[in-house]
Amino acid sequence: MTDQKKKPKAVIVGGSIAGVSCAHTLILAGWDVVVVEKSFAAPTGSPTGAGLGLDPLALKLIQSWIKEPELLNKATLPLTIDQNDAIDGEKKVKWTLTRDEDFNCRAAHWADLHALLYNALPPNLFLWGHHFLSFTVSSDKGSVKVKATSHQTNEIIEIVGDLLVAADGCLSSIRQSFVPDHKLRYSGYCAWRGVLDFSGNENSETIIGIRKAYPELGKCLYFGLGSESHTVQYELLNQRLNWIWYVHQPEPDLKCNSMTTKAGSYVIQNMHKEAEKVWLPEFVRVVKETRDPFINAIYDSEPLEQIYWDNVVLVGDAAHPTTPHAVRSTNMSVLDAAVLGQCLKKWGAENLQSALEEYQSIRLPVVSKQVLHARRMGRIKQGLVLPDRPSFDPKTANSEECQELQQRLMPFFSDVPAILL
């Protein structure tokens, strides 16, 4: 059919979870898509990143995008329990502060989830190894021109589309061009993160020890609250343990525009010594046996007043940089993509402004509250002062104070936007 209407085209900058999710939802909405991504190729072999939690809505949405929905269950483990323990590092004992047995999430490794989403897309959508340079919106606001440069050839390419989707992360340069004064807020602490691969070592002293201390690994999200510090641990598929340890420290110098930093052996040895002082020996052993733990600087930002301008829209961490304390970041990105796709489908490319306005009106009030709640949760668990309450001490906290640690208190915790029903 020669008179078939030309499909509208979206340029997505950033090919992480938010970008790859938007590729799915925009294709389903009838759009052509090109993804500009600075990495040279899809992550394969040694997985980068670490663990993440997926809530029931995100799981359902991802299953609807990938060709074989059962693959998602095969690539994840249940997280049915959300448990917060107090840890006495001196006496080497722990006790439970609060426990929710109806948590209903699943644990995934970032690389496994990314591969599932990426492999379910049509081929040749991604421009790998391309660094985003700039964009210009046409004077009639009808199109947007994106410039990117190839890492390999240094050649500058131009792509013209009807919509620019900024999925370029919490350090988004696209967001920066609209709100140049909008700064990220350093939380006051960083996280040591690692994934222990114990395949072939299931019967080692370390694994037997950690399973004895934390018998529900494989279905429980464990938080350990010490003195002005806390840890997270849960099991991932294929004999892997994901752990995080939040440590107060001055704001680091962010190198290479990245929130994560490789640590040298001297720094890692010091971290091991500190861990021995404040955590249980079973957890410390896991930390010591983890290869290449890395440092993750923890930032968020004040909620934005808008997340679209003309035909440019922000999604994922570009729209709402958040701290990881409420297991939200990935879920927010997935939901952004789903709502954006539905709004574009409902309004059509000819009513792009109405579609983006509706996307913003659905997502902005939700993500703004969630970012601030995650911030509060982090400050409580790190023993920091809040304007409306003294700092949390796990050794003396009453049951009411402990309830506040639960994930399900997140605003819109199990909310499904009407447009997705």
Secondary structure, DSSP 8 states (H G I E B T S, - for coil): -TT-----EEEEE--SHHHHHHHHHHHHTT-EEEEE-SSSS---SS--S-EEEE-HHHHHHHHHHSS-THHHHHT-EEE-EEEEEEEETTTTEEEEEEEES---EEEEEHHHHHHHHHHTS-TT-EETTEEEEEEEE-TTSS-EEEEEEETTT--EEEEEESEEEE---TT-HHHHHH-TT--EEEEEEEEEEEEEE-TT-TTSHHHHHHHHHSTTTTTEEEEEE-SS-EEEEEEETTTEEEEEEEEE------GGG-SEEE--HHHHHHHHHHHHHHS-HHHHHHHHH-SS-EEEEEEEE---S-SEETTEEE-GGGT----GGGS-HHHHHHHHHHHHHHHHHHH-GGGHHHHHHHHHHHHHHHHHHHHHHHHHHHHHHTT--BTTB----TTT--HHHHHTT-GGGSTTTT---GGG-
